[in-house]
Amino acid sequence: MAAQLSGVWLNSSAASLTGELLHRRFSRSPLPLVSAVHPSTSSPTIQIVGGGNLGWNGMDSSKLSSTLDVDSEEFDWAELERDLYHWTKVLRPVQWYPGHIAKTEKELKGQLKLMDVVIEVRDARIPISSSHPQMDSWLGNRKRIVVLNREDMISKADRDAWASYYARQGTKVVFSNGQFGSGTLKLTRLAKELAVGVNTKRKSRGLLPRPVRAGIVGYPNVGKSSLINRLLKRRMCPAAPRPGVTRELKWVRFGNDLELLDSPGIIPMRIDDQSAAVKLAICDDIGERSYDVSEVAAILVQTLSRLPEVGNKALQDRYKVETDGRAGRIFVQKLALRLFNGDTNQASFRILSDFRKGKFGWVALERPPRRR
């Protein structure tokens, strides 16, 4: 079963965790933990068993499981999720809550009652972790479209898996690329279709028709403003490849029959799901000051080593540094000595930047749960 790998670990006590990606109970014998990525949020509780007394430095690395070489169709994402949960328990918590977000959240809740449809933008690489854990409760029964932005940063297999998952859930989903505009026409059409009943009701009451109101919401830096600019075919909303650029709510008109609300990224005051927080950091969807870059890069190394589409060989070929996929921190230190005169921060930034630029290929860090 388990890969006997070293990484970042503690003891073997069980912990409970919620997560939309894990929908069944797991009860396994203690497994030494490696690399993983865990989604955020709320769903059935599972039992997590894990962790031998392994440390960042990858001691006790005498055994290596063949799970590093599994076929992508057989890859156990649930095991990866369990592993990351344990890794993050020993890290400094990732927390980021700029002052403007509290005000934005309050204003956004007030605007929700004006919206005919809500467009929730997520990062296609981490669709679960990039959704606010309270979003469902805020929206209630309001009509919603999930936009998985940056579709160009995931594989076709990733895209197909998520498309099938949302289809089974009955959730309207649009894959988009905010930089180049793909998916925008479908999004516009879908928003109008979902809200078609608004003016039918107004007409029955003798009122004039009005534009459909669609609010665009989501975490920081997932591409909300870029998406609006592509819809409008002009730069109406400030956009930049870093979190926290949009600071206030802004309504913009799209033609005569659609109004869009651009909103600043909203994020929980406290991120309880630290494995989700680390994925947000890896994907640059959270402020850089909120995390230790060397810790995040080390977890990314262990994660990439496990993913069938990447693996140890891709890391070794790119950086000319040997790795067994067990100890990300040691890999970062070796890279620092080789290229950056021992500066682990520079080495960490290089690894994160290479992932964000697709130097290891375009791969998602989350997959939906397998059908039972």
C-alpha positions in Angstrom: 0.0 0.0 0.0 1.7 3.0 1.2 4.8 4.6 -0.1 7.5 4.6 2.5 8.7 8.1 1.8 10.0 10.9 3.9 8.7 14.3 3.9 7.4 16.5 6.7 6.0 14.5 9.5 4.8 13.9 13.0 3.3 11.0 14.8 0.6 8.5 13.8 -2.4 9.9 15.6 -5.6 10.0 13.6 -7.3 13.2 12.7 -10.6 14.2 11.2 -10.9 16.4 8.2 -13.6 17.6 5.9 -13.1 18.0 2.2 -15.2 18.0 -0.9 -12.7 15.8 -2.7 -12.9 13.0 -0.1 -16.4 11.5 0.2 -15.8 8.2 1.9 -14.2 7.0 5.1 -10.6 5.9 5.0 -9.2 3.7 7.7 -5.8 2.4 7.0 -2.8 1.4 8.9 -0.4 4.2 9.6 1.4 5.4 6.5 4.5 7.4 6.2 3.6 10.6 4.4 4.9 12.2 1.3 3.5 14.7 -1.1 0.0 15.7 -1.6 -2.5 18.3 -2.2 -5.7 18.7 -0.1 -8.8 20.6 -1.1 -10.6 23.0 1.2 -14.1 23.1 2.5 -16.9 21.2 3.6 -18.2 17.8 3.1 -18.4 14.4 4.8 -15.9 13.8 7.6 -13.3 11.2 7.0 -10.8 9.4 9.3 -7.2 10.1 8.5 -4.5 7.9 9.6 -0.9 8.8 9.0 2.6 9.7 9.6 5.5 7.9 10.9 8.2 9.9 12.7 9.5 11.4 9.5 11.0 14.8 9.1 11.6 17.4 6.5 15.1 16.2 5.9 13.9 12.8 4.7 15.6 10.5 7.2 14.3 6.9 7.3 14.3 6.9 3.5 15.4 3.3 3.0 12.2 2.2 1.3 10.5 3.7 -1.7 7.2 2.6 -3.0 6.4 2.0 -6.6 3.5 4.5 -6.2 5.8 7.1 -7.7 5.5 5.3 -11.1 1.8 4.6 -11.3 -0.3 5.3 -14.3 -2.2 8.6 -14.2 -5.6 6.7 -14.5 -4.7 4.7 -11.4 -3.2 7.4 -9.3 -4.6 7.6 -5.8 -5.5 11.3 -5.3 -7.1 10.5 -2.0 -3.8 9.2 -0.6 -2.1 12.4 -1.9 -4.7 14.4 0.0 -4.1 12.6 3.3 -0.4 13.1 3.0 -0.6 16.8 2.4 -2.9 17.2 5.4 -0.2 15.8 7.6 2.6 17.7 6.1 0.9 21.0 6.7 0.3 20.3 10.3 4.0 21.0 11.1 4.3 24.2 9.0 3.8 27.7 10.0 0.1 28.5 9.3 -0.6 30.2 6.0 -2.9 33.2 6.8 -3.6 36.2 4.7 -6.4 38.7 5.3 -5.7 42.2 4.0 -7.7 45.0 5.6 -10.0 45.7 2.7 -11.4 42.2 2.5 -13.6 42.5 5.6 -15.2 45.6 4.2 -15.6 43.9 0.8 -17.2 40.8 2.3 -19.8 42.9 4.1 -20.6 45.0 0.9 -20.7 41.9 -1.3 -23.3 40.2 1.0 -25.4 43.3 0.6 -25.1 43.2 -3.2 -26.0 39.5 -3.4 -29.7 40.3 -3.2 -29.4 42.4 -6.3 -27.9 39.6 -8.4 -29.9 37.4 -10.7 -27.0 35.0 -11.2 -23.6 34.6 -9.4 -20.5 33.7 -11.4 -18.0 32.1 -9.1 -14.4 32.1 -10.6 -12.0 29.4 -9.4 -8.5 28.4 -10.4 -8.8 25.3 -12.7 -5.7 23.8 -11.1 -7.4 23.7 -7.7 -11.1 24.0 -8.2 -12.0 23.0 -4.6 -9.3 24.8 -2.7 -10.0 28.1 -4.6 -13.7 28.2 -3.5 -14.6 30.1 -0.4 -15.8 27.7 2.3 -18.9 29.9 3.1 -19.9 30.5 -0.6 -22.6 27.9 -0.5 -24.3 29.4 2.6 -24.0 32.9 1.2 -25.6 32.0 -2.2 -28.3 29.7 -0.9 -30.5 28.7 -3.8 -29.3 31.6 -6.0 -28.4 30.5 -9.5 -24.7 30.0 -9.9 -22.2 29.4 -12.7 -18.7 28.0 -11.8 -16.0 29.3 -14.0 -12.7 27.3 -14.0 -10.3 29.9 -15.2 -6.8 29.2 -16.5 -8.0 26.1 -18.4 -4.8 26.4 -20.4 -2.8 25.5 -17.3 -4.3 22.0 -16.9 -4.3 18.9 -19.0 -7.2 17.6 -21.1 -7.5 14.7 -18.7 -7.9 17.1 -15.8 -10.5 19.2 -17.7 -12.5 16.1 -18.7 -12.5 14.8 -15.1 -13.8 18.1 -13.7 -16.4 18.5 -16.5 -17.8 15.1 -15.8 -17.8 15.8 -12.0 -19.8 19.0 -12.3 -22.1 17.5 -14.8 -23.0 14.8 -12.3 -23.5 17.4 -9.6 -25.9 19.4 -11.9 -23.6 22.4 -11.7 -23.2 24.8 -14.6 -19.5 25.0 -15.4 -17.5 27.0 -17.9 -13.8 26.5 -18.6 -12.1 29.8 -19.5 -8.9 31.6 -20.2 -9.2 35.2 -18.9 -6.0 36.2 -20.7 -7.1 35.2 -24.2 -10.9 35.2 -23.8 -11.8 31.6 -24.4 -15.1 30.6 -22.7 -16.4 34.2 -22.5 -19.1 33.8 -25.1 -20.4 30.7 -23.5 -20.4 32.4 -20.1 -22.4 35.4 -21.4 -24.9 33.1 -23.1 -25.3 30.9 -20.0 -25.7 33.9 -17.6 -28.5 35.3 -19.8 -30.2 31.9 -20.1 -30.2 31.3 -16.3 -31.7 34.7 -15.6 -34.3 34.6 -18.5 -37.1 34.5 -16.0 -36.3 37.9 -14.5 -37.8 40.0 -17.2 -40.7 37.5 -17.7 -41.8 38.2 -14.2 -41.3 42.0 -14.6 -43.4 41.9 -17.8 -46.2 40.1 -16.0 -46.2 42.9 -13.4 -46.2 45.6 -16.1 -42.6 46.6 -15.5 -40.1 47.4 -18.2 -37.2 44.9 -18.9 -33.9 45.5 -17.3 -30.3 44.1 -17.8 -29.5 40.8 -16.2 -27.3 41.4 -13.1 -24.4 38.9 -12.7 -22.0 39.2 -9.8 -18.5 37.8 -10.4 -16.9 36.6 -7.1 -14.0 34.4 -6.0 -10.7 34.2 -4.3 -7.9 36.8 -5.0 -5.9 36.4 -8.2 -8.1 33.8 -9.9 -8.7 36.1 -12.9 -12.1 37.8 -12.2 -11.1 41.2 -13.5 -9.3 39.8 -16.5 -12.4 37.8 -17.4 -14.6 40.9 -17.2 -12.1 42.8 -19.4 -12.2 40.0 -22.0 -16.0 40.0 -21.9 -16.1 43.8 -22.4 -13.2 43.7 -24.9 -11.7 46.6 -23.2 -9.8 47.3 -19.9 -12.6 48.4 -17.5 -11.3 46.7 -14.4 -7.7 46.8 -13.0 -6.0 43.4 -13.4 -2.5 42.1 -12.6 -1.0 38.7 -11.9 -0.9 39.1 -8.2 -3.5 38.9 -5.4 -5.2 42.0 -4.0 -5.3 44.3 -7.1 -9.0 44.9 -7.1 -10.0 46.8 -3.9 -13.6 47.8 -4.4 -16.9 46.6 -5.9 -17.7 48.0 -9.4 -20.7 47.5 -11.7 -20.0 47.6 -15.4 -22.4 47.3 -18.3 -22.1 44.7 -21.0 -24.2 45.6 -23.9 -27.9 46.5 -23.2 -28.9 43.3 -21.4 -26.1 42.4 -19.0 -24.5 44.1 -16.0 -21.5 42.6 -14.3 -20.2 43.2 -10.7 -16.5 43.0 -10.4 -15.5 42.3 -6.8 -12.2 42.1 -4.9 -11.0 38.7 -3.9 -12.6 37.4 -0.7 -10.9 34.9 1.5 -11.7 33.6 5.0 -10.3 35.6 8.0 -8.8 32.3 9.1 -8.0 29.5 6.8 -8.6 26.3 8.8 -7.7 24.0 5.9 -4.0 24.4 5.7 -3.5 22.0 2.9 -5.8 24.1 0.8 -3.9 27.2 1.9 -0.6 25.7 0.7 -2.2 25.0 -2.7 -3.3 28.6 -2.9 0.2 29.6 -2.2 1.7 27.3 -4.8 -0.7 28.7 -7.4 -0.1 32.3 -6.4 -3.7 32.8 -5.3 -2.8 34.2 -1.9 -0.4 37.0 -0.8 3.3 36.2 -0.8 3.8 37.5 2.7 1.4 34.9 4.1 3.7 31.9 3.7 7.3 30.6 4.0 8.3 30.3 0.4 10.9 27.5 1.1 8.3 25.4 2.9 5.8 25.8 0.1 8.4 25.0 -2.5 9.5 21.9 -0.6 5.9 20.6 -0.6 5.5 21.4 -4.3 8.6 19.3 -5.0 7.2 16.3 -3.1 3.9 16.7 -4.9 5.4 16.9 -8.4 7.5 13.9 -7.6 4.3 11.9 -7.0 2.3 13.1 -9.9 2.5 10.6 -12.8 2.6 13.4 -15.4 5.7 14.9 -13.8 7.7 12.6 -11.5 11.3 12.6 -10.2 12.8 12.5 -13.7 11.3 15.8 -14.7 12.7 17.5 -11.6 16.1 15.9 -12.1 16.3 16.8 -15.8 15.3 20.4 -15.3 17.5 21.2 -12.3 20.3 18.6 -12.5 19.7 17.7 -8.9 19.0 14.2 -7.8 15.8 13.5 -5.9 13.9 10.5 -4.7 10.7 12.5 -4.1 10.8 12.1 -0.4 12.4 15.2 1.1 11.5 18.4 -0.7 13.5 20.6 1.7 16.7 18.7 0.9 16.0 19.2 -2.8 15.5 22.9 -2.3 18.8 23.2 -0.4 20.7 21.2 -3.1 19.3 23.5 -5.8 20.2 26.6 -3.7 23.8 25.4 -3.5 24.0 24.5 -7.2 22.5 27.7 -8.6 22.1 30.4 -6.0 25.1 30.3 -3.7 23.1 28.6 -1.0 20.1 31.1 -1.1 17.1 28.8 -0.4 14.6 31.7 -1.0 15.9 32.2 -4.6 15.8 28.4 -5.2 12.3 28.2 -3.8 11.1 31.1 -6.0 12.6 29.4 -9.0 10.7 26.2 -8.4 7.4 27.9 -7.8 7.8 30.2 -10.8 8.6 27.2 -13.0 5.5 25.5 -11.9 3.3 28.6 -12.5 4.8 29.0 -16.0 4.1 25.4 -16.9 7.7 24.3 -17.1 6.7 20.8 -15.8 3.7 20.7 -18.2 0.3 21.8 -17.4 -1.2 19.7 -14.5 -3.9 20.2 -11.9 -3.2 19.7 -8.2 -6.7 18.4 -7.6 -9.0 15.8 -9.1 -12.6 15.1 -8.2 -13.4 12.0 -6.1 -13.8 8.8 -8.1 -17.3 7.5 -8.6 -18.2 4.7 -6.2 
